């Protein structure tokens, strides 16, 4: 069985400003300090990692883990109220067609490898009806680093699907962090230049495509 793991933001969906603005507003409410995020990139990071960096910059003396636990409750709650009606989020071209094609192949198992909190990941996917494709994965609320997320995604997915075959999994992502993390866990990487990184910046991947619109070509890459 082939395990294929998908990133969300920049790979399947683009969110506009709603996710980041809700994240920062929730951080400010929880930590009671305005976040200093100049120079901090959300692309390729995990939600836990972003929170930890913002917390370090905040000068707060509160219990970081307790504050993060509160953040993990309040951020998805706020996102659930806002994301479904926000005007900016959209699904990237070819995603729905590719997922439908992969789901029809008995030898394929799909999972998530995302920097999102588990709950916020499914809020985003739910707007576009994509959550049934992804019953398992690795999530950025549980790990600070992307390589940890990817390792968890592989382990959780293999357990969920009872996969015993050890073929390298595929990771589909849009950032250099996805490429590096995929390599570090022994995965093959298909990079898509639909996020904030150019084709040239993604050159360390096994394959780089502009987007996922050519369903047949992508299928041949993933299933060969």
Secondary structure as UniProt FT lines:
FT   STRAND          2..6
FT   TURN            10..12
FT   STRAND          13..14
FT   TURN            16..17
FT   HELIX           18..31
FT   TURN            38..39
FT   TURN            43..44
FT   HELIX           47..58
FT   HELIX           64..82
FT   HELIX           83..85
FT   STRAND          90..91
FT   TURN            93..94
FT   HELIX           95..103
FT   TURN            106..107
FT   STRAND          108..113
FT   HELIX           118..127
FT   TURN            128..129
FT   HELIX           131..133
FT   STRAND          137..138
FT   TURN            140..141
FT   HELIX           146..161
FT   STRAND          170..173
FT   HELIX           176..184
FT   TURN            185..186
FT   STRAND          188..192
FT   TURN            193..194
FT   TURN            199..204
FT   STRAND          207..209
FT   HELIX           215..223
//
